[in-house]
């Protein structure tokens, strides 16, 4: 993933959390807000409640890969943050992909 497509600063995450809309399902919470750019920027977050660092990184890798494969179906111009819920530590790749597709459809961000 290209560096310009990632949210990295705490300020950017805060803006999406505070001013953006949120939608959730069993495994994920998705926050999104228009960014005024021609491309989407994305951030991934987990909490320590999810488990140790190995588990948190595994969950983030699942979310990133699911997003990467479904990013082409999105409308451009949004900042998106995915927050993993505690149940995500037991989710398979298929569960995570279904969860992300479900969030995209419900938020009407897909083309």
GIGIHU-V689059 format. One record per helix or strand of 3 or more residues. SS is the DSSP state (2 for helix, 1 for strand). FROM is the first residue (numbers start at 1). TO is the last residue. If there is no record, write none. Layout:
BEGIN
SS;FROM;TO
SS;FROM;TO
END
This chain:
BEGIN
2;3;5
2;10;19
1;21;24
1;28;34
1;41;45
2;48;50
2;53;73
1;78;84
2;86;90
2;93;107
END
